Amino acid sequence: MSGKDEKTRSEALGSSSGPQGVLPSTKRHRKNRGIPPPATFDIDTLPGSSNLTALEAAAVIRRTPGALEQWRRDPNHPLKWRYVDGRPLYRVDAVRDYLAGCDKTTKPPQPHNARGDGRAARL
């Protein structure tokens, strides 16, 4: 099998070998699952009929794109979306309505030792 016309495995695959003949490692590209940086635009200045991508909407409401993906599985979720060419888009009006609804429903934080019935926790 050591004929003149035979190629090594790396030559046959067309990959370049690194130093000392070691093939470069193939690292799988993974999605960034963190919260995106704050939006670079002001949502209040956009027209209500504008569309935002999932990443832009996540940046505005400060959630991960994965959270929006989970919310899309619930048809009754207050943040509304629609699919255009197979991609979810969020209208600026829908994002504003969602943020306005969040402001009304947020509860003040309770002390760490508070119980749901109003009594203090016993130690």
N, C-alpha and C positions, 0 to 999 in steps of 0.2 A: 504493500500500500504506500510505499514511499516513492512513487513514480514522479517523474519530472513535471508532468502535467497536472498533478493534483494540487489543490490549494488547501491552505489551512482553513479551519472553521471561521476564523475572523475575517479572512480575505474573501471567503465565499459569501459571507453575509454582508460584506461591504462596510463593516464597522471598523473604525480605527481603534487600534489598541493603544492603551496608555503606556506609561513607562513600564519597562520590564515585561512587556507583552501581556499585561493584565487588561481584560476588557473593562470598560467603564461601567460602573453600576447604573442600572436603570431604576431611577426613582420615580415612583408613581406620583403624578401631580394630584394633590388633594385640594378640595375647595376650602376657602377660608371661611370658617364657620363662626367667626367672631362678629361683634357688633361693628358695622362699618363706621368710618369717621363721620363726624357731623356733616350735614349737607352743605354744599358750597353755595347754595342758592336760598333765597327767602321764599318759603311756600306761600306767604301772604301776598307776594307781588305777582305770582303766576296766575294766568286765567284759570277759572274753575274747570274748563273743559280740557285742560292739558292732561296728558297721561304721564305717569311716572313708572319706571321699571321697578321690579321688586327690590333691587339694591338701593335705588333712590328712595323708595318708600320706607325701607328699613332704616336708612340714614336719617330720614325726617322724624320717624317715631321712635328712634333709638332702640330698635330690636334687631335680632339677627335675621338674616334672610331665611334661615331654617324655621324660625318662629312663624314667619309669614307663610311659609310652605305648609306648616302644620295647621294654621288658621284656615287656609284654603280648603282643607279637607272637611271643614265644618261649614255647611251651606248657610247656617244661621249666624255666623260670626258678624259682628257689627262693621268690620272693615271690608268693604265691598271691592270686588275686582272683576275683570273680564279678560277673556283670552283673545288675543289678536295674533294671528299667525302662530298659534300654539304657545305663545308666551303670555304670562299674566301681566296685565297692566292695571294700574290704580289711578283713577281720576283724582285730580287735586281736590275737588269737592268732597269726595269720599274720605280722603285722608284728613281733611279739615274737620268733617263731621265726626270722624272717629276720635280725633284729638279733643274736640269739644266735649264729646261724651265721656271721655276718660277724665276730664277735669271735673265733671259733675259727680262721677261715681267714685272718685278716690276717697279713701277714708284716712283720717289722721292716724299716724303710727301709734300703736299702743305700747306701753312700757313692756319690757321683756318678761316681767313676772305677772302680767295681767291675764286673766282668764276670760273666756267668752261670756260668762255670766256676771261679770263685774266684780267678783270677789277676788281678793289677792291670793296668790298661791301660797300654800303652806310649805314650810321647809322642814 
